[in-house]
Amino acid sequence: MTMNRASVDAAAVQLFHSLADPARLEIVRLLGHGERRVVDLTAELGLAQSTVSGHLSSLRNAGLVEPHPHGRSTFYALVRPELWAMLAAAEDVLAAAGSPARLRPDGVSTGHAPHADAAGAHPDAAGPHADAAGPHTDGHRARPDAAAPATRPGRVH
């Protein structure tokens, strides 16, 4: 079964549109360090809750993030590790065009995730988001593999 050209183009347009806003790129960078709640993102970005929710909706429609409820909170996480290679390629294109830019989170190279903050365990380290990877260091879900991008591979809690 093959997809017709219009649906392929529409998917590509939706993907690139989702990354065509500075706030959405910053959300991707923040989620590269671990999952976040809307309230976390509003505080980190200084944007209204409705604005952040709209940006997350765009990223979700492009298949880049997924929400997962935990109690009364909903956490958002990146789900496409291929995004890092695409952003690295975009950085190369921009640099070749004379407009170098850093699109990936600090510490992320192609296929690698940013390093977790080593400031110490979060008070809720044994809380609902503690996992086999160890305690939280920044109040967000720890990545299961520090060498892999911070994404959720579709697991259900």
C-alpha positions as CSV (number, residue, x, y, z in Angstrom):
1,M,0.0,0.0,0.0
2,T,1.4,3.4,-0.9
3,M,0.4,6.8,0.3
4,N,-0.6,9.4,-2.2
5,R,1.6,12.4,-2.8
6,A,-0.8,14.9,-1.1
7,S,-0.9,13.0,2.2
8,V,2.9,12.6,2.3
9,D,3.2,16.4,1.6
10,A,0.6,17.2,4.3
11,A,2.5,15.1,6.9
12,A,5.8,16.8,6.0
13,V,4.1,20.3,6.1
14,Q,2.6,19.5,9.5
15,L,6.0,18.3,10.8
16,F,7.9,21.3,9.7
17,H,5.1,23.7,10.8
18,S,5.3,22.2,14.2
19,L,9.0,23.2,14.4
20,A,8.5,26.6,12.8
21,D,8.0,28.6,16.0
22,P,10.7,29.6,18.4
23,A,8.6,28.6,21.4
24,R,7.9,25.2,20.0
25,L,11.6,24.7,19.4
26,E,12.3,25.7,23.0
27,I,9.7,23.2,24.2
28,V,11.4,20.5,22.2
29,R,14.7,21.5,23.8
30,L,13.2,21.4,27.3
31,L,11.5,18.0,26.6
32,G,14.9,16.8,25.4
33,H,16.0,16.9,29.0
34,G,13.0,15.0,30.2
35,E,9.2,15.1,30.3
36,R,7.4,18.1,31.7
37,R,3.9,19.2,32.7
38,V,2.2,22.2,31.1
39,V,2.7,24.1,34.4
40,D,6.5,23.4,34.2
41,L,6.7,24.6,30.6
42,T,4.7,27.8,31.4
43,A,7.1,28.6,34.2
44,E,10.2,27.9,32.2
45,L,9.0,29.7,29.0
46,G,7.2,32.6,30.7
47,L,4.2,32.0,28.4
48,A,0.5,31.7,29.2
49,Q,-0.9,28.2,29.8
50,S,-3.2,28.4,26.8
51,T,-0.2,29.3,24.6
52,V,1.9,26.4,25.8
53,S,-1.1,24.0,25.4
54,G,-1.5,25.2,21.8
55,H,2.2,24.6,21.1
56,L,2.0,21.2,22.6
57,S,-1.1,20.4,20.5
58,S,0.9,21.3,17.4
59,L,3.8,19.1,18.4
60,R,1.4,16.3,19.3
61,N,-0.4,16.6,15.9
62,A,3.0,16.2,14.2
63,G,3.6,13.0,16.2
64,L,6.6,14.5,18.1
65,V,5.1,14.5,21.7
66,E,2.6,12.5,23.6
67,P,0.8,13.2,26.9
68,H,0.5,10.7,29.6
69,P,-1.6,11.3,32.7
70,H,-0.3,10.5,36.1
71,G,-2.8,11.3,38.9
72,R,-4.1,14.8,38.4
73,S,-1.1,15.8,36.3
74,T,-0.4,15.2,32.6
75,F,3.2,14.9,31.6
76,Y,4.4,15.5,28.0
77,A,7.4,13.7,26.5
78,L,9.1,13.5,23.2
79,V,8.4,10.2,21.3
80,R,10.5,10.5,18.1
81,P,14.2,10.0,18.7
82,E,14.7,10.6,15.0
83,L,14.1,14.3,15.7
84,W,17.7,14.7,17.0
85,A,19.2,13.6,13.6
86,M,16.8,15.9,11.7
87,L,17.6,18.9,13.9
88,A,21.4,18.1,13.5
89,A,20.9,18.1,9.7
90,A,19.0,21.4,9.9
91,E,21.9,22.9,12.0
92,D,24.3,21.7,9.2
93,V,22.2,23.3,6.5
94,L,21.9,26.6,8.4
95,A,25.6,26.7,9.1
96,A,26.4,26.1,5.4
97,A,24.0,28.9,4.5
98,G,25.9,31.2,6.9
99,S,23.3,31.2,9.7
100,P,24.6,28.8,12.3
101,A,22.0,27.9,14.9
102,R,21.8,25.5,17.8
103,L,18.5,23.6,17.5
104,R,19.1,20.6,19.8
105,P,19.3,20.7,23.6
106,D,22.7,21.2,25.1
107,G,24.5,17.9,25.3
108,V,22.6,16.3,22.5
109,S,24.5,15.1,19.4
110,T,23.0,12.9,16.8
111,G,21.7,9.9,18.7
112,H,22.6,11.2,22.2
113,A,20.6,12.8,24.9
114,P,21.6,15.7,27.2
115,H,23.3,14.6,30.4
116,A,21.1,14.7,33.5
117,D,21.7,17.4,36.1
118,A,23.9,15.9,38.8
119,A,22.9,18.4,41.5
120,G,21.4,15.7,43.7
121,A,18.2,13.7,44.2
122,H,14.9,15.5,44.1
123,P,12.8,15.3,47.2
124,D,10.2,13.2,45.3
125,A,12.9,10.8,44.0
126,A,11.0,7.8,45.2
127,G,7.7,9.2,44.0
128,P,5.5,8.1,41.1
129,H,8.0,8.8,38.4
130,A,11.0,7.1,40.0
131,D,12.1,4.2,37.8
132,A,14.9,1.7,37.3
133,A,17.1,4.4,35.8
134,G,17.5,6.1,39.2
135,P,16.2,9.0,41.2
136,H,15.1,12.3,39.7
137,T,17.7,15.1,39.7
138,D,15.6,17.9,38.3
139,G,12.0,17.0,39.2
140,H,11.3,15.4,35.9
141,R,11.3,11.8,34.8
142,A,14.7,10.2,34.5
143,R,15.7,8.8,31.1
144,P,16.2,5.1,31.1
145,D,19.4,5.3,29.0
146,A,21.6,8.4,29.3
147,A,23.0,7.6,25.8
148,A,19.6,7.7,24.2
149,P,17.4,10.8,23.5
150,A,14.8,11.6,26.2
151,T,11.8,10.2,24.5
152,R,8.9,7.9,25.5
153,P,8.8,4.9,23.2
154,G,5.1,4.5,23.7
155,R,5.1,2.8,27.1
156,V,2.0,3.0,29.2
157,H,2.3,3.8,32.9
